[in-house]
Amino acid sequence: MLGENHSLHHEFPEHHDLIDKLMKENMHFKKIADEYNSLDKEIRTLEENNSPIDDIMLHEMKKKRSALKDEAYHMLQA
């Protein structure tokens, strides 16, 4: 769905407290989470404003967001 929120807290509500903890204590996780959330916001804005963007570029942005989400998830499971 266009414009849907995919922030880490939204995607992993069961890990809300752990996400907050890792954001404070683990600089690598913070970097991944910040990049993920920033990219998610950018994608959402592009979709909501129906901004002109190449489909390939948007697809690449979504692939990057997915890879960051996977990395964050693995860190949450560790």
Backbone as a ProteinNet text record, in pm:
[ID]
protein_1_A
[PRIMARY]
MLGENHSLHHEFPEHHDLIDKLMKENMHFKKIADEYNSLDKEIRTLEENNSPIDDIMLHEMKKKRSALKDEAYHMLQA
[TERTIARY]
84.6	0	89.4	52.1	130.5	125.5	240.6	247.5	239.3	247	235.4	362.3	344.4	455.9	525.9	656	734.6	848.3	833.4	940	968.3	1088.2	1123.5	1028.9	989	894.7	760.8	720.4	594.7	607.8	721.3	743.8	766	828.7	861.2	809.6	678.9	625.9	661.3	681.1	715.8	857.7	937.1	1074.8	1093.1	985.5	990.2	1096.9	1094.9	1190.2	1333.4	1351.8	1485.6	1538.9	1454	1495.6	1545.7	1469.2	1510	1643.3	1657.8	1781.3	1900.7	1885.2	1995.7	2028.8	1928.2	1952.5	2044.8	2036.7	2119.2	2255	2260.4	2379.8	2464.5	2409.6	2481.8	2487.8	2603.8	2618.2	2593.9	2630.3	2605.4	2454.8	2383	2238.2	2175.6	2220.9	2167.4	2187	2304.2	2332.8	2237	2220	2129.9	1986.9	1942.4	1805.5	1779.8	1874.9	1858.3	1850.9	1938	1936.2	1805.6	1762.3	1636.7	1519.2	1507.4	1394.3	1395.7	1513.8	1525.4	1482.3	1527.2	1490	1340.4	1285.3	1141.4	1062.4	1105.8	1037.3	1045.7	1163	1179.8	1088.3	1080.2	993.7	848	807.8	669.7	634.7	725.1	701.5	686.7	774.2	766.1	632.2	589.3	463.4	343.1	342.6	228.2	213	325.5	320	315.5	311.3	310.7	423.1	539.7	654.8	707.8	752.2	808	942.3	948	1070.7	1068.6	1182.4	1197.5	1158.4	1080.7	1038.6	1158.4	1261.7	1381	1446.1	1452.5	1511.9	1430.4	1298.4	1212.2	1228.2	1235.3	1254.3	1387.5	1493.1	1623.1	1618.7	1546.3	1531.2	1460.3	1358.2	1283.8	1368.3	1451.6	1542.2	1641.7	1693.8	1788.5	1719.5	1595.6	1519.7	1499.8	1469.2	1448.5	1576.4	1689.3	1817.4	1850.5	1825.2	1848.8	1756.3	1631.6	1534.9	1581.7	1629.9	1680.5	1798.3	1889.4	2005.4	1962.1	1869.4	1818.7	1750.7	1671.9	1601.5	1700	1805.9	1905.5	1972.5	1993.7	2052.4	1954.1	1825.9	1724.9	1714.7	1742	1732.8	1855.9	1967.5	2094.6	2093.7
-117.4	0	124.1	219.7	341.2	423.3	476.4	565.4	495.9	364.6	289.4	304	320.1	335.6	201.4	199.1	78.1	101.6	196.8	221.4	93	82.5	-38.9	-64	40.9	23.5	-29.2	12.9	-34	-177.9	-209.5	-343.1	-448.7	-409.7	-503.5	-452.7	-438.5	-382.8	-467.4	-596.9	-684.3	-658.3	-584.6	-552.8	-403.3	-334.4	-189.3	-148.6	-211.5	-176	-209.6	-324.3	-364.3	-269.4	-225.7	-128.8	-2.2	47.7	168.7	147.8	31.7	1	-3.8	-75.3	-87	47.5	130.2	263.1	344.9	320.9	394.2	328.6	195.9	124	66.1	52.2	-13.6	82.2	139.2	239.9	181.6	55.2	-5.9	-21.1	-69	-82.3	54.9	155	290.7	339.8	315.1	357.3	287.5	157.1	80	130.9	146.7	190.7	331.4	421	558.5	561.2	485	479.8	418.5	309.8	244.1	341.2	405.4	494.5	616.2	667.6	779.5	739.1	623	572.8	544.6	488	461.7	591.4	694	823.2	882	871.1	922.8	850	719.5	639.9	679	690	726.8	863.2	958.7	1093.7	1091.3	1018.9	1008.4	948	843.4	777.6	866.9	931	1014.3	1136.5	1191.8	1311.1	1278.5	1148.8	1103.7	1172.9	1181.7	1250.2	1173	1245.9	1177.3	1113.7	982.9	908.8	786.4	750.7	634	508.9	419.6	296.4	214	211.5	134.7	194.5	326.5	393.2	365.1	373.7	344.9	199.5	109.2	-33.1	-54.3	12.3	0.4	54.8	163.4	218.9	119	53.7	-44.2	-168.6	-208.3	-321.6	-288.2	-167.3	-123.6	-121.6	-69.7	-66.9	-209	-301.3	-440.6	-502.6	-474.8	-528	-472.1	-343.4	-282.3	-342.1	-366.5	-427.5	-567.3	-644.4	-779	-773.1	-679.2	-666.5	-627.2	-533.8	-492.9	-609.6	-686.4	-800.2	-903.3	-931.7	-1027.8	-977.5	-848.6	-792.6	-800.5	-786.1	-796.8	-940.4	-1036.7	-1176.9	-1226	-1154.4	-1198.5	-1182.3
0	0	0	-79.5	-91.5	36.7	73.3	188.8	323.1	324.2	448.7	532.2	663.1	756.1	775.6	749.8	770.1	869.1	960.3	1057.6	1135.3	1191.4	1264.7	1381.7	1451.1	1561.4	1510.7	1393.7	1335	1284.6	1225.3	1169.2	1277.4	1386.3	1494.3	1628	1644.3	1769.8	1892.1	1872.1	1983.6	2034.7	1956.6	1994.4	2023.6	2053	2072	2174.4	2290.5	2395.9	2356.5	2291.7	2248.5	2141.9	2051.2	1949.6	2017.7	2114.1	2187.3	2258.9	2321.2	2393.9	2298.1	2187.7	2092	2027	2006.9	1949.4	2040.5	2170.1	2266	2288.5	2281.5	2324.5	2212	2092.7	1983.9	1864.4	1841.6	1735.8	1596.1	1574.3	1443.6	1420.6	1522.3	1509.5	1485.9	1559.9	1544.1	1401.1	1344.9	1207.9	1110.3	1126.3	1039.4	1055	1178.3	1205.5	1152.9	1173.6	1124.5	971.9	907.2	760.3	710.7	776.8	739.8	754.4	869.8	894.6	802.1	772.4	679.9	538.8	494.7	362.7	356.1	462.7	466.6	454.7	526.1	520	379.4	316.9	181.3	82.5	93.3	4.9	26.6	153.1	185.9	128	142.5	91.1	-61.1	-127.4	-273.9	-316.6	-247.1	-281.8	-252.4	-135.7	-96.7	-185.7	-229.8	-314.4	-462.8	-491.8	-630.4	-708.4	-644.1	-702.2	-822	-922	-1038.5	-1003	-1014.5	-987.8	-1078.2	-1126.3	-1211.1	-1132	-1192.9	-1125.3	-1078.9	-1158.5	-1122.1	-997.8	-992.1	-875.7	-749.4	-759	-644.1	-601	-697	-666.4	-593.3	-638.2	-573.2	-430.2	-410.3	-275.8	-184.7	-237	-158.3	-129.9	-224.1	-201	-90.6	-92	10.8	147.2	150.2	276.5	328.4	239.8	278.8	335.1	272.2	320.4	459	479.1	610	715.2	678.2	770.7	810.1	712.5	742.6	839.3	815.7	903.9	1045.7	1055.2	1187	1256.7	1181.3	1240.3	1296.1	1220.7	1268.5	1395.8	1405.5	1526.6	1643.9	1615.4	1721.3	1772.4	1686.6	1723.7	1798.6	1784.3	1845.7	1996.8
[MASK]
++++++++++++++++++++++++++++++++++++++++++++++++++++++++++++++++++++++++++++++

